[in-house]
Amino acid sequence: MTSPETVAHITSLIQEGEFFKLKKLLRGFQPAELVELIENEDEREQLIIFRLLPLTLATQVFEFLDLEVQRHFLDNLAQDKITDILNEMSPDDRTALLEFLPANFVAELVQNLSEPERRVTLQLLGYPEYSVGRLMTPDYIAIRENWTIQQSLDYVRQHGGQSETLNVLYVTDARGVLIDDIRIREFLLAAPTTRVRDLMDHRFVQLTVNQDQEEAIDIFRRNDRGALPVVSADQGILLGIVTLDDILSIREEEDTEDIQKFGGSEALEEPYLTMPLLRLVQKRAGWLVVLFLGELLTTSAMQHFEGELEKTVILSLFLPLVISSGGNSGSQATSLIIRAMALGEFTLGEWWRVLRRELASGLMLGIILGFVGFARIAIWQSIDPIYGPHWFLVALTIGVALVGIVLWGSIAGSMLPLILRRLGLDPATSSAPFVATLVDVTGLIIYFTVALMMLRGTLL
């Protein structure tokens, strides 16, 4: 982390025009420190700092900058500088950047790349969006099974400089088909004359080039690997590798999208502070209108029970308490189920196990809240008899209604994500506000139905 004193010193060097001293100072920073420094500076200072970095260091920094800062640099740096950086970038990071730029701008940037880099970039951009092919890099080390350990290590020393990672070496046959992957540790511990085939066990995990990125995330989660090979779906030819840092970036994007949807909004494609206000309103307005229309059903339900409310005003006092409890239990269940599905803790075929657990937990939670509600009325009645001679029936009504509403909220909140997944929709769209609205409407019906059954002949 860059200290405030260092930041102040760099700012003073910029203001004094001491760029030679600043250039010498910046070379002693790590890429992560420079990323933090640049992103916390104003746009003018960002450009000055970045222009003073040597090409290799500038490329490392550029790959980890926020998208908006990258766009700012692309708009303001000289074309030669941009071309040099894009040529130096790893293919997967370059593809990730180009995906978010306008098509005409992408065409211009790609045209300025060197011939080898242009060919790789066009190949990666040609794979379907959200496929593993968009994440992979062709920079890896492939060896042959008949090589010795010494030959393999010599090859790594000669060609490993451009490889994305050297933790694993990939063994291919004469046609380029992947037949094994071996950790570099095995090579370092083996005798120089040992053949690669003697280290092979033919047990490896691979991704296919058209595989969905979410599937790749799950495969990385189940396997402790820093990189996985990517092969063609038909012949198993090794095309590239996907590294853990790219998977973590996709995981962050997926989690951000799910959290935004779960909050009752459409996913934002841009950072919150940089998204145009009208687009931000558009993203949020749709769900708010849907939820508002849903709450209108709550009004209709209350109008249906208007007569009961007029006869016993005391029922209306507990409406917020009872209804919010159902929405809270439903939101809890939805959150737990969506996260469990994301982690692969159960399959759709096990829905009955989820239902059974939510029936039991919802009933117990309802009994707990029902007891608390009953006790609250009983205690208040003993202090000040505001609930009249039929306080026991009122307390029993609140307690039983809470059991039913919390139980229903738990069932609805747990089953809705499963139903959406079965329909091929994103479970995250079963947002907490949506579940709360659904339980509000049905909770009113449960509440007044219980009240009619318990209070008929006394208060009703």
Salt bridges, closest charged atoms under 4 A:
GLU45 OE2 - ARG44 NH1 3.19
GLU68 OE2 - ARG71 NH1 3.45
GLU99 OE2 - ARG134 NH1 2.62
GLU115 OE1 - ARG118 NH1 2.62
GLU115 OE2 - ARG119 NH1 3.75
GLU117 OE1 - ARG94 NH2 2.58
ASP154 OD1 - ARG157 NH1 2.92
ASP173 OD2 - ARG175 NH2 3.89
ASP181 OD2 - ARG225 NH2 3.16
ASP218 OD1 - ARG221 NH2 2.70
ASP218 OD2 - ARG222 NH1 2.29
ASP255 OD1 - ARG251 NH2 2.98
GLU257 OE2 - LYS261 NZ 3.12
GLU266 OE1 - LYS283 NZ 3.97
GLU269 OE1 - ARG279 NH2 3.57
GLU269 OE2 - LYS283 NZ 2.83
GLU270 OE2 - ARG279 NH1 2.64
GLU350 OE2 - ARG353 NH1 3.02
ASP426 OD2 - LYS261 NZ 2.87
